[in-house]
Amino acid sequence: MLEPGNECFVNGIQVSVGNLADMDWTFAELIERASYGADLYPGDVIGSGTVGTGCFLELNGTGKLEDPGYKEQWLQPGDKVVMEVEELGQLENRIEKEATDFSILEHKKV
């Protein structure tokens, strides 16, 4: 297991770990970019992207590069996702299937 800092677990299995010190962009730079051509207000939420070992798309891609037999992992209905940020706290959610057949891809302009 990697050294803790900011961790993400799916069903109790650690899938990502990182440290904010390893971010490529500072929060000031993220805010600068997010505010380009847009107004930001107190309470707005800005996502910083993945930290550490990345998202499942990155994890699956790296896994397949290192081992052609790698079994891809994706979030499934019922999965319990826990994110922990050192000195800030823990966020826990359960993945649920949306009760609709809506697809953003069907509305994509060609």
C-alpha positions in Angstrom: 0.0 0.0 0.0 1.3 3.5 -0.9 1.8 6.2 1.8 -1.5 7.8 2.7 -2.4 11.4 2.1 -5.4 11.6 -0.2 -6.9 8.2 -0.9 -9.8 6.7 -2.7 -11.3 3.3 -1.9 -13.9 1.3 -3.9 -15.6 -1.4 -1.8 -12.8 -1.2 0.7 -10.0 -1.6 -1.9 -7.6 1.3 -2.3 -7.7 2.4 -6.0 -5.8 5.8 -5.7 -3.5 7.6 -3.5 -1.7 10.9 -3.8 -0.6 14.2 -2.3 -1.7 17.7 -3.1 2.0 18.7 -3.3 2.2 16.5 -6.4 -0.4 18.5 -8.4 0.8 19.9 -11.7 -1.2 23.2 -11.2 -1.7 25.3 -8.1 -5.2 26.1 -7.0 -4.5 29.8 -7.9 -3.7 28.6 -11.5 -6.9 26.5 -11.6 -9.0 29.5 -10.5 -7.3 31.7 -13.0 -8.1 29.3 -15.8 -11.6 28.6 -14.6 -12.4 32.3 -14.4 -11.2 33.0 -18.0 -14.3 34.3 -19.7 -16.6 33.4 -16.8 -17.6 34.9 -13.5 -16.8 33.0 -10.3 -18.7 33.6 -7.1 -18.2 32.5 -3.5 -19.6 29.0 -3.1 -18.7 28.0 -6.7 -17.0 24.5 -6.8 -14.0 24.0 -9.0 -12.8 20.4 -9.6 -9.1 19.9 -9.6 -9.1 16.6 -11.4 -7.4 13.4 -10.2 -4.5 13.3 -7.8 -2.0 10.5 -7.5 -2.7 7.4 -9.4 -5.5 9.0 -11.4 -9.0 8.0 -12.6 -10.2 4.6 -13.8 -9.6 5.5 -17.4 -5.9 6.2 -16.6 -5.6 3.2 -14.3 -7.1 0.8 -16.9 -4.9 2.3 -19.7 -1.8 1.8 -17.6 -2.9 -1.6 -16.5 -3.4 -2.8 -20.1 0.0 -1.3 -21.1 1.8 -3.2 -18.4 -0.3 -6.4 -18.7 -2.4 -7.3 -21.8 -4.5 -9.6 -19.6 -5.3 -6.8 -17.1 -8.9 -6.9 -16.0 -10.5 -3.4 -16.4 -12.3 -2.0 -13.5 -15.2 0.5 -13.7 -17.7 1.7 -11.1 -20.8 -0.4 -10.9 -24.2 0.1 -9.2 -23.9 -0.7 -5.6 -20.2 0.2 -5.3 -19.2 2.1 -2.2 -16.7 4.9 -2.9 -14.8 6.5 -0.1 -12.5 9.5 -0.6 -10.3 10.6 2.3 -8.3 13.8 2.4 -5.8 14.2 5.2 -6.7 16.8 7.8 -10.0 17.5 5.9 -12.1 14.4 6.2 -13.9 11.7 4.4 -16.6 11.6 1.7 -18.6 8.4 1.2 -21.1 7.6 -1.6 -22.8 4.6 -3.1 -23.1 4.3 -6.9 -26.7 4.1 -8.1 -28.0 3.5 -11.5 -30.0 6.4 -12.8 -33.7 5.5 -13.3 -33.8 6.8 -16.8 -32.6 5.8 -20.3 -31.3 9.3 -21.1 -28.0 9.3 -23.0 -26.0 12.5 -23.6 -24.4 10.7 -26.6 -27.8 10.6 -28.3 -27.9 14.4 -28.1 -24.4 15.0 -29.4 -24.2 17.3 -32.4 -22.4 15.7 -35.4 
